[in-house]
Amino acid sequence: MASCKFCLNNSVDTWFGNWCDKCHRLQRIIHLFTIDKVMSVLDNVLIVNDDVQEEKIKEELKCELTTREYKLRERKNKNKSKPLPTLVECDEK
């Protein structure tokens, strides 16, 4: 069979078709939601802006510092035999 004319990797799903199963599904989704809506979702979900990336890095660093601080307090308190504070869980996004 021939290769897909969209992705150029997979073989076409029928002998008279031009697209593979996945690309054909993508075509149906584009027709259902319009190309502008699909592109908007792809840009918002898959493409990472510099500002968003910086915010995610800051959040991860904040979580890392909080975890390290907790572990240091835990070791210090372990030697004193006092009750330990609860660990603050970082939000996963």
TAMOPE-V636958 format. One record per backbone hydrogen bond with DSSP energy under -0.5 kcal/mol. NH is the residue of the N-H (numbers start at 1). CO is the residue of the C=O. If there is no record, write none. Layout:
NH&CO / NH&CO
//
This chain:
4&10 / 5&18 / 8&4 / 12&2 / 13&19 / 17&14 / 24&20 / 25&21 / 26&22 / 27&23 / 28&24 / 29&25 / 30&26 / 31&27 / 32&28 / 33&29 / 34&30 / 38&34 / 39&35 / 40&36 / 41&37 / 42&38 / 43&39 / 44&40 / 45&41 / 46&42 / 47&42 / 48&46 / 49&47 / 53&49 / 54&50 / 55&51 / 56&52 / 57&53 / 58&54 / 59&55 / 60&56 / 61&57 / 62&58 / 63&59 / 64&60 / 65&61 / 66&62 / 67&63 / 68&64 / 69&65 / 70&66 / 71&67 / 72&68 / 73&69 / 74&70 / 75&71 / 76&72 / 77&73 / 78&74 / 79&75 / 80&76 / 81&77 / 82&77 / 89&87 / 93&91
//
